[in-house]
Amino acid sequence: MSLPELQHRLMEAIFDRDKREAAAILVKSHGALDAVQRVGIYRNSVHGILLQYLGSLYPVCQQLLGEAFFEAASDRYIDQSPPTRPFLAEYGAGFAAFLLQHPSLSGMPWIADVAHLEWARHQAWNAVNQAPSDFAQLAGLDEVQQESLTLHTPNSACLLQSDYAIHAVWLAHQPEDHSEKLLLERIELQQPTTVLVWRTGRRLQQVLLSQSEWAFLTAIQQRVTFPELAEQFQEQLPALLMTAIRQGWLLSFE
């Protein structure tokens, strides 16, 4: 048996309990441990690392579900969706979709939306850095330049929309005091929410958006030109533009 085939058989055993015995044929017993137990050690080690990692990605979901349920669900997710790339920071993107389909959570779809929010925070933290533009230069653009002008949110920016109060739920599980923070039992879950997540320097930012702010930033991310923005938002545009620049929601233009 070739080395790649041997590695593939062992990897299958790590992510599929039913294949441990088949893989154990390729492993020698040692001391008090038989071959199946030795394969199990590798499986437990890999799963333990990934369980720890998912817990660090989705701490609010872990609090909402409880450690035992979260660990069992995560263990099942790892078996169904093992890592396919060596860069660990890319793993876990499908966890929210997995939670949405989990039979025990069929009546709580908002938990999957909280997971989407936590993944967005993870993505923002790992986004490529970007040099800001000098927005004072906008005043010097002529009409021809304005015709093709597009504005850009930070590379780290992620817009989320949910039918549930995911921002309030996330905030309720943070240790820091905040003027908007409510106890979980006081939150009205059936509350549509629009959220922006982005990073400034080494700090993650997360804010609720109004419907007009959401529509404006969505148009920005769709690369709508400045004249089209003016037509769509009309008298709202100056205020939206100034707020977005001041808050750091816009970082560059071209």
Secondary structure, DSSP 8 states (H G I E B T S, - for coil): --HHHHHHHHHHHHH-GGGHHHHHTTS--BTTB-HHHHHHHHHHHHHHHHHHHHHHH-HHHHHHH-HHHHHHHHHHHHHHS---SS-GGGTTTTHHHHHHH-GGGTT-HHHHHHHHHHHHHHHHHTS-------GGGGGG--HHHHHT-BEE--TT-EEEEESS-HHHHHHHT-SS--TT---GGG--SS--EEEEEEEETTEEEEEE--HHHHHHHHHHHTT-BHHHHHHHHGGGHHHHHHHHHHHTS--EE-
